[in-house]
Structures are given as C-alpha cells and as structure tokens.
C-alpha cells in the first residue's frame, strides 16, 4: 500500500496564513495611525502654547499703564484668528487683580489670561496661560 505524499499547501493552510497576515497588518496600521495622531496632537498643542507665550510676552513689553487701556479695546477681549496661524483663535483677557482680591490695592496688579483655541479630530481644544503683571516703583 502506497502512502500519498503530503507535499504542497492545503486550502486551510493558506486561509490561516491570510488571517494571520491580515491581523498583523491591521495591528501595524492601528499603531501607525495612533502614533501619527499623537504626534499631530502634540504639534498643535506646542504651536498653541507658543502663540500664547508670544502674546503674553508682547503684553509684558507694553508699559503697565497702557495695559490698563487695553481693557477697553475690543481686540483684547474678543476672540480673533491668530495672524499667520490658520485654525488658531486667541482670546486675551486683562483684569485688575484687585477685583477678586480685596487685600490688593486696585490698579497695582493685573492678571493677563490668554486662551488659544484650535480644532483636533473635530473637537475644540483650548490652551490657557495666565500671568500677573505688577506696577513697578
């Protein structure tokens, strides 16, 4: 009695190979997507922080008494698109720190808050930075 040689692949072997290959490729694609998505999120967040820092530094370079006058200018209390940065919007709020702290003399300390808003994956993201300015001398 002759035994048939078992050379070659069966349909089951090929099907199992395809399923294993599909799972492996799917996992690689998911990991790659998550990595790229996280990198993009960090890039946008870093850009928003840089914009907020630049805005705070620009306000710090203004004479303290002029910062008080900025409270009445619409550009410093409304949201507007950041020049040269499509998709980023800023809101700058300047308030007398004494408004919320009765122990402080009015007009000597100001709180500057900068909000930067941008979209990521269809959701609005917000970065908020604040600083305190005080009158010298």
C-alpha positions as CSV (number, residue, x, y, z in Angstrom):
1,X,0.0,0.0,0.0
2,X,1.4,3.3,-1.0
3,X,1.1,6.4,1.1
4,X,0.3,9.6,-0.7
5,X,3.0,12.3,-0.3
6,X,1.9,15.4,1.7
7,X,3.8,18.0,-0.4
8,X,2.2,21.4,-1.1
9,X,-0.3,23.6,0.8
10,X,-3.9,22.9,1.6
11,X,-6.7,25.4,1.5
12,X,-6.8,25.5,5.3
13,X,-3.0,26.4,5.5
14,X,-3.5,29.3,3.1
15,X,-6.6,30.6,4.9
16,X,-4.8,30.5,8.2
17,X,-1.8,32.3,6.7
18,X,-4.0,35.0,5.2
19,X,-5.9,35.6,8.5
20,X,-2.6,35.8,10.5
21,X,-1.2,38.2,7.9
22,X,-4.4,40.3,8.0
23,X,-4.2,40.6,11.8
24,X,-0.6,41.6,11.7
25,X,-1.1,44.2,9.0
26,X,-4.1,45.6,10.9
27,X,-2.2,45.9,14.1
28,X,0.7,47.7,12.3
29,X,-1.8,50.1,10.7
30,X,-3.6,50.9,14.0
31,X,-0.2,51.5,15.8
32,X,1.0,53.7,12.9
33,X,-2.3,55.8,13.0
34,X,-2.2,56.2,16.8
35,X,1.5,57.3,16.6
36,X,0.8,59.8,13.8
37,X,-2.3,61.1,15.6
38,X,-0.4,61.7,18.9
39,X,2.4,63.4,17.0
40,X,0.0,65.8,15.3
41,X,-1.8,66.5,18.6
42,X,1.5,67.4,20.3
43,X,2.5,69.6,17.3
44,X,-0.8,71.5,17.5
45,X,-0.6,71.8,21.3
46,X,3.0,73.1,21.1
47,X,2.0,75.6,18.5
48,X,-0.9,76.9,20.7
49,X,1.4,77.2,23.7
50,X,4.0,79.1,21.6
51,X,1.3,81.5,20.4
52,X,0.1,82.1,24.0
53,X,3.6,82.7,25.2
54,X,4.2,85.2,22.4
55,X,1.0,87.1,23.2
56,X,1.9,87.3,26.9
57,X,5.4,88.5,26.1
58,X,4.0,91.2,23.8
59,X,1.8,92.4,26.6
60,X,4.7,92.4,29.1
61,X,6.6,94.7,26.7
62,X,3.8,97.3,26.9
63,X,4.0,100.0,29.6
64,X,2.0,98.9,32.6
65,X,-0.3,102.0,32.4
66,X,-1.0,101.2,28.8
67,X,-2.1,97.7,29.6
68,X,-4.9,99.2,31.6
69,X,-6.1,101.0,28.5
70,X,-6.1,97.7,26.6
71,X,-9.0,96.5,28.7
72,X,-11.2,98.9,26.7
73,X,-10.0,97.8,23.3
74,X,-12.2,95.2,21.6
75,X,-9.2,93.4,20.2
76,X,-8.1,92.3,23.7
77,X,-11.4,91.0,24.9
78,X,-12.8,89.2,21.8
79,X,-11.8,86.1,20.1
80,X,-10.0,86.5,16.8
81,X,-8.0,84.4,14.5
82,X,-4.2,84.4,15.1
83,X,-2.4,86.2,12.2
84,X,-0.5,83.8,10.1
85,X,-1.8,80.7,12.0
86,X,-4.8,79.3,10.3
87,X,-7.2,77.5,12.6
88,X,-5.9,79.1,15.8
89,X,-8.0,81.6,17.7
90,X,-7.0,83.7,20.6
91,X,-8.8,85.5,23.4
92,X,-6.9,87.8,25.7
93,X,-8.4,88.9,28.9
94,X,-6.9,91.6,31.2
95,X,-8.4,92.2,34.6
96,X,-7.4,94.2,37.7
97,X,-6.2,91.5,40.1
98,X,-7.7,93.6,43.0
99,X,-11.2,92.8,41.6
100,X,-11.0,89.3,43.1
101,X,-8.6,90.0,45.9
102,X,-9.6,92.8,48.4
103,X,-6.2,92.8,50.1
104,X,-4.5,94.2,47.0
105,X,-4.6,97.9,46.1
106,X,-6.6,98.5,42.9
107,X,-4.5,99.3,39.8
108,X,-1.2,97.9,41.0
109,X,-1.6,94.3,39.8
110,X,-3.2,92.9,36.6
111,X,-3.9,89.4,35.6
112,X,-3.5,88.6,31.9
113,X,-5.1,85.4,30.6
114,X,-4.6,84.1,27.1
115,X,-6.8,81.4,25.6
116,X,-5.8,79.7,22.4
117,X,-8.4,77.5,20.7
118,X,-7.9,75.1,17.8
119,X,-9.6,72.0,16.4
120,X,-8.3,68.5,16.6
121,X,-10.3,65.5,15.5
122,X,-13.4,67.5,15.3
123,X,-13.2,68.7,18.9
124,X,-12.3,72.1,20.1
125,X,-9.1,72.2,22.1
126,X,-8.1,75.1,24.4
127,X,-4.8,76.1,25.9
128,X,-4.9,78.7,28.7
129,X,-2.0,80.6,30.1
130,X,-2.1,83.3,32.7
131,X,0.4,85.7,34.2
132,X,0.4,88.5,36.7
133,X,1.7,92.0,35.9
134,X,2.6,94.4,38.6
135,X,3.4,98.1,38.6
136,X,7.0,98.8,39.4
137,X,8.2,101.7,41.5
